[in-house]
Amino acid sequence: MNNTRLSLTLSLILGFTLSIFTANALPYSQRMAQSQMTRSSAQISWDYPNGLFVESILKVYDLYGGVTYYDYALNYAKATINVTTGKIGTKYKFTDYTLDNINPGMFLLDIYKKDGANQYKIALDTLRKQLEKQPRNSLGGFWHKKIYPDQMWLDGLYMGTRFYAEYEKSYNNGLGYDDIVKQFTLIHKKTYDPVNQLNLHAWSASQTEASSFWARQTDPFIGCSHEFWARGIGWYTAALVDVLEILPADYAKRQDLIDILNQVLAGVKRWQDPVSGCWYQLIQYDNTLISNGKANYLEASASSMFTYAILKAVRLGLISKAEYEPVGKKAYEGLIKNFISEDELGNISLNQICKSAGLGPASDTSRDGSIYYYLNGSDAGQIVSNDLKGVGPFIMASIEFELSQLNISSNQEKNVSTNEYKLGNDGNSITIQSNSNMLSNVTLYNCKGQEMISRQGHDLAYISIPVSCCQQGLYLLVINGLVMKKVIIRS
């Protein structure tokens, strides 16, 4: 195969993949994971940002391998769960009844399935018991926290329902599925604005209660907050996609959530900034919105969540690939261009993250859900770098993008050759077996198109090539100069 043809074919097959890898062949998911692990060292507090980040680390491990990633996650479990009693440690209090504390259960579910230690199951059962006792409004919706009576926030759907769904699937025969769907249908009915195609940040069933001072007192959208906060909608869309991945395909009410997801993502698509591909802090405005001298801005955590949700929904077949895949890929390019910086050591950072935002409680009336608050508030007005509420979703968005780049269609391969090949890959060697005894040469290229290893056969049925010397990452295998297959080499 001549160099010109090889370069052209590599470009056609790998496409944008070439630009998501660095000179050392690491994709952005791994680069961000490693950079943040270096910055954060070990996690020891049970809270949702830490849980979110460690969950993303496990996703990197599941795709690429690497004992460092797994050990980091396992050490977080060891630091937060008592080995003898299964008691959840630092910062967890059952009777606070905060959905935020349910969210780290997602990483722990994964750890328990991988490790099997009994203390982790005890902790998981504790979180499930919290959901049983969690206060609800009169319509059956979970309170976001005990300090927020009768309030449902979009954030809470991410914090609680994903764990709820996975636990029910794994340990309770799906008995809670209807209740999970009800959480979504209720908040969607109350907060979705069909004109703007967006969901308001929160809804209170008791709008006159002191902690709901921020709530609208009259229709339309009585009890709702006043603005469309991008990260709140980001949490919501990611929750929908993740729960839909968990629910069985034949579950009767699954279509209800698919319909909501398509409705929500239509609005997300509508409000994507056409230039950057990203989304603004206050999603229905651009940077011409100015409050107290501070302009609305492109926000990294929400943009990462939307990118993740869109690309994953495409992968799962929940939305139109033709309509949404270009949206997701443009968004991912926007994440890299607008939010990523690199230091002199090669560590990367995620910038332009809203530090925090919420509503109330009664003791803090500055958190009123106004435009002024989201751009100037003591918490919402802070724009920071490497907050885990952004880093975790960025890693997850990167994983979804990298998965999309690994998806060579069967038609692409069949058009190159009619031979069928069986690949094996144990991390130390790649084996290729042909059903037609036509193996004559096999070459492995890195993502930059550089030849790494070549093996010549004599029309053999089987060839093995050692790859233990290769760095982990994405490679292209060329068989007989014609058939190209993507392979991941894991450490």
N, C-alpha and C positions, 0 to 999 in steps of 0.2 A: 504494500500500500504506500503510495508516494506521500511525501510530507504535506504537500498542498491539500491533497484529498483528505488526509488524516486531520489536519487542522480544521478544515471545513466541516468534516463530519463530527469532530469533537464539539465544535461550536453548535451545530444543529442539535446534537443529542443532549449536551449538557446545558445549553442555553445560558440563562442567567446564573446557573450554578457556579460558573467560574468566578463571578464577582462576589459570591458570599463566602468564599474561602480566602484565607490569608496566605502569606508566603509559606507558613509552616503547615498548610493544609488543614487547619482547624476551622470549622464553621463558627459562625457568630454565637450559636447556642453554647458551644464549649468555651469560647473565648470569654463570654460574659460570665458564665458559671465560674470559671477559674479566676477571673478578675475579682468577682465579688467574694468568692471564698477566701481569697488573699486579703481583701479589705476587712471582711467581717470576722475572720477566724471562726471559732466554734459558736454555734447558737445555743443558748441555754434557757431562754424565756419562752414559755408557752403563750404565743400570741399569733394573730393571724398573719402579719407580715412575714415573720420567721417561718411559719408553716407553709405559706405560699411559696417562699423562696426554696425551701427544702423540697417541696413537691415538684418544683421545676427542675431541681437537681436530679431527682429520681427519674424524671422524663428524659434528661440527657443520658443518664445511666442506661435506661431501657433501650435507647436508640443506638448508643455508641459503645456501651460498656465502660470499663474503667473503675477499678476498685476504689480510687480516691473519691469518686462521686458517691458511691454506695456507703463507704465508711463515714463520710461527712453526714449523710442522712441518718445512718444508724447511730452515730454519736449524739445527734440531736435527740433521738428517741431515748437513748440512755440517760441523757442529761435532764430530761423532763418527766420521765416515767420511773417511779420507784420500782426497783427490780424485784422486791419482795411483795409489796402490797398492790402494785399497779396504780398507785395514787398519782394523779397528774400534779406536777410540782409548780414551779415558779409562775405566779400571776394568774393561775386558774382558781376560780371559786365557783362552785356549782350554783350557789344561790344568787350569784350576780345575774344569772339568766341572760347572758349576752350571747347572741348568735355568733359574734366574732370568735368566741372561744371554741366553737364547733369546727371552724375551718381547718385548723391543724390536724383534725382527724383524718383528712384526706391523705396526707403523707403517711400517717400512722397505719391506716388501712393497708397501704402498699408495703410498709415495713413488716407488718404482721404476716402478710401473705408470703413475704420473702424469708423472714427470719423464724416466725412461728413461736416466739417466746410468749409465755402465758400472760406476763404482766401487760403486754400490749393489748391483748384481748380484754382484759379487765378495764383498762383505760377506755377502750372503744365502747364497751358496754356502759361505762359512766357517761360518756357523751350522748349515747342513745337515750339513757335515762333522763338526762337533762332535757332533751327534746320532748320527752313525755310530760315533764313538769313545766316546760316553758309556757309562760302566760300567753294567752291568745285574746284577740279582740272578739267581739260578739259574732263576727262572721267566720271565725276559725283561723284567722291569720296570726302567725307568730308575732309577738312583740319583738322589736329589734333588740331591745335590752329592757331590763326591769326598770331602769331609770327613765325610760321613754314609754309610758303607758299608752297602749292602744296604737302605737306607731309601727308602720311597716315601711322600711327603706328598701330601695332597689339593691343596695349593698347586701342586705340580709339574705336575699335569695341566693347569692353566691356563697355566703358564709354558712348557710344551714342546709340547703336542699341537696347539694352535691353529696355531702357525707350521708345525709338521710337516705338518699337513693341507693348509694353504694352499699351501705349497711343493710338496707332492706333486701337488696338483691343477694348479698353474700350470706346473710344470717337469719333472715326473717321471711323468706319465700315471697318477697315483694308485697307484703301486706300493707305497707304504708304508701304505695304508689299513688293511690287516689288523693291522699292528703297532700302529697308533694305537688301534684298537678293543681290542686286547689290553691296552694300558695301563689303559684304563677297566675292563674286565671283571675284570682281576686285582685292582686296588685295591678295587673294589667288593665282590668276593667276600671279601676279607680284612677290610674295615673296616665294612661295612654291618650295622647292628643292626636286625633286623626288629621287635623289640619297641618300640624307641624311634623307629624309622623314620628313623634318622640314621646318618651315617658318622663314625667316629672319625677324629681328625686325621691319624694316620699309622700305618704298619705297617713293621716291620723283619723281613726274612727271616732275620736273624741276631740274635735277641733277646738272646743272651749276649755279643755284641760290645760293647766298652767304650762306644762312642758311643750304644748302644741301651739304656743303663741305665734309661731311662724306660719301656721296653716291658714289657707283661704277659708273665710267664714261664710261664703255664699257660692252658689253655683255660677258658672261651670267649675267643675273640679273642686267641689267643696271638700275641705280637709287636706288638700294637696299643698305642697310647697309651690313656690312661684317660678322657679327656673329649671331649665334642662341642663343638668350638670353632666359633662361628658363621662367622667369616670363612673358615676353612678349607673349610667346606661351601659358602660363597658362591663361592669360587674354583672349586670343583668343579662346581657347577650352571652357572655362567657358561661354563666350558669345554665342558660337554656341549652347551649350546645353540649355542655358536659353532662347534664342530666339526660338529654336525649341519647347520648352515647351509651348511657347505663341502662335505660329502660329497654325491655325486650321489644323486638320488632313487632310482635303480635299483641302487645298491650293495647287495650281498646282505646285509651285516652291519649296515647302517644301523639296522634295526629293533632290534638288540641295544641300541644306545645310546638309542633312543627309549624302550624298556622301562625302562632304568636311570633315565633322566630322569624319567619318570612316577613311578617308585618314590621317587626322591629328593624330588621336588617335593611328593609327598603328605605327606612328613614335614615339609618346610618349611611347608606350609600348616597342618599340625596345630599347629606350635609358634609360629605367628604370634601376637604379643600381641594379644588381642581388643580392647583399649582403644586403644592407640597405632597398631596396624597394623604395627609394626616388630618387630625381633627382638633378643634379649638376647645379650650377649657369650658367655655359656655358655647355649646355646640352649634346653636343656630345663628351665632354672630361670627363675624370675622374680626380682624385686628383694628377695624375702625371703631369698634365699641371701646370706649374709654371711660373709666370710672375713677374719679379722684386722681387723675393724671396717669393711671395705669391702664395699659391696653390689654384687651383680650389676647391670648397667646396660644400657639400650638402646644398641646400638652402630651407628654410622652406616655404616661401610664394608660390613659384612655385610648390613645392611638394604638398602643401595643395590644390592648384587650380587643379592640375592634378587629385588628389584623388577625389575631389568634382565632377569634370567633368565626370570621369570614372564611379563612383558609381551612379551618377544621370542618365547618359546615359543608364546604365544597367537597372535602375529602370523604365525609360521611354520606354524601348524596342528599343532604337536607335542603339545599338550595340549588338554583341553576348554576352549573359550572360555567356555561357560556357567559352568563350575566355577571357573575360575582368573582370568578377567578382573576380577571384583570383588575378588579377593584382591590382584591387582597394583595396581589403582587405589586401594584402601584403603591399601596400602603406600606408594604415591607421595605421597598426601596426608599420610601419617605422616612421610615424609622432610621435607617442607616444614615441617610443624608442629613437629616435635621437634628438628630438627637445623640448620635454616637461621637465620642471623642476618644483619643488615644494618648497615653502619656509616653514618656521616654523609655519606659520599661516594657511597653507593648500592652499594658493593661488598658482595657476599654471602660468607658463610663457611659451611663445613660443620663442625659440632662433634661431639664425643663419638666420636672415632675412636681405636681401640686402636692405639698407635704401632707395635708389632711383636710377634710371638710366634713361637716355634719350639721345637725340641726338641734339647737338647744344644748342642754336641758334648760329648765326654767331659771337656773342660777347663772346662765350665760346667754343673755338675750342678744349678744352681738352675732351669734350664729343663727341668723334669721333667714338664710336662704335667698338673700337679695343679690342683685348684680354686684353691689358694693362688697358684700361679704365674700363672694367667690373670687373676686379679684384683689381685695384689700384686707380681708379678715386676718386676725392674728395667727390663725393656722392655715386657712385656705389661701391666703395671700402670699405665703412663702413658696418660692420656686426653688427646688433643691435638685441635687444630683444623687443618683444611686440609692434612692429610697427603695426598699424592697417591694413596695406596692407597684413600682414600675419595673424593677429588675426582673422579678418573677414572671410577670406577663410578657416582657420582652423575650426572655428565654423560651417561653412557651410558644410565642409567635414565631420565633426562629426555628424551633423544632417543626412546627407545621409547615413553614416555608421549605425547610430542608427535606421534609417528607414529600412535599409536592415536586421537588426537583428530582427525587429518586424514582418518580412514577413514570418510567418509560412505558408507553402503551404497548400492548402485545402486537398491534399492527406495525409499529416501528420495527420491532425485531423480526417479525415474519416477513416483512418486505425486504429485509437484508438477506435472509437465507431461509431455506426450508428445513435445514438441519435442526434437530432438537438437542439441547445440551443440558446436562444436569450439573449444577454447581454445588460445591461444598465449601464452607468457610468456617474454620474453628478458631480463627485469630492467629494461628501459626502458619497455616498453609491454605491455599485455595486449590480445590480439586475440580477438574473439568472432565466430565464423562460424556462421550458421544455415542448415540445409538447407531451411528452409521459408519464408525471406524474412520472418520475423516479428519481427525486432529493432526494438523501438520505444524502449526505454530500458534503460540499464545503470548500476548504482550500486555503488560499492565502499565497504564499511564496514570499519573497523578492529575489533579484537577486543573493543572496549568498546561497539560498536554505533554509533559515530559515523560519519556520512557523510563520506567523504574526497573522492570524485570522482563526478560524475554526467555521463553523456552521453546526449543524446536523439537518436534516429534517426527515420526516417519509414518504418517497416516495411522497413528495409534488411537485406541479407543479411550485412553485415560492419560491425563497429564496432571502432575502436582507441582505447584510452584510455592516456594517458601515466602512468607510475607512478614515474618516476625521482626524483620529489620525496618519495616515501613512504619511511619507514624500513623496514628489513628486518623481516619478521615474518609473522604469519598474518593474512589478511584474508578477508572474505566478499564474494563477488560475487553481486549480485541482478540477474537478467535478466528484463526485462518484469514486474517486481514479483512474480515467482513462483519461478523456478528459482534455487536457491541452490547455489553451489559454493565450496568453500574453495580459496584460492590462497596460495602462499608467495611473497612478494616478497623477492628476494635483492639484496644490495648489489653 
